[in-house]
């Protein structure tokens, strides 16, 4: 199994767990858990593959991804009540999923020889869209849009680090490791220390 495939598997698993946790907060049934877990797990990668014209889409060519997501949903369905703070688990699992997915999306675009701009955009797309779909469908405030928190900027930075690293001659897997690490470090810093971007504040019009 290639390193890129392992990244996709890890991304699917961890994002599926976050989807199932959101489903537990919404008090859905088992089918709802499976649906939200699968949507979260493969949403970003599906958009990535469609934009990159990769055929077949990764989970269509390898249905094991869906089975993993469903299995994660079943596990969370029967164990979520044991977790004291599901939201804390959600945001931290999501931070790991984001980092892994950004690396997976970046690696997929690099493998196709895409330009640096497209590589960065595919990393951001893969990392952010699954979680965005999850939160919108479950009527949660999307983590990607939480006021002032670093999220998309983490994905952007991670993907950019990978592009720069490969341009400097580093091996692809090492560059993707740096991608995931830098993305997660920024996201963790935002959660732990309140790192954030400036937020727009409305001002009264000048008279």
Secondary structure, 3 states (H helix, E strand, C coil): CCHHHHHHHHHHHHHHHHHHHHHHHCCCCHHHHHHHHHHHHHHHHHHHHHHCCCCCCHHHHCCHHHHHHHHHHHHHHHHHHHCCCHHHHHHHHHHHHHHHHHHHHHHHHHHCCCCHHHHHHHHHHHHHHHHHHHHHHCCCCCHHHCCCECCHHHHHHHHHHHHHHHHCCCCHHHHHHHHHHHHHHHHHHHHHHCCECCCCCCCCCCC
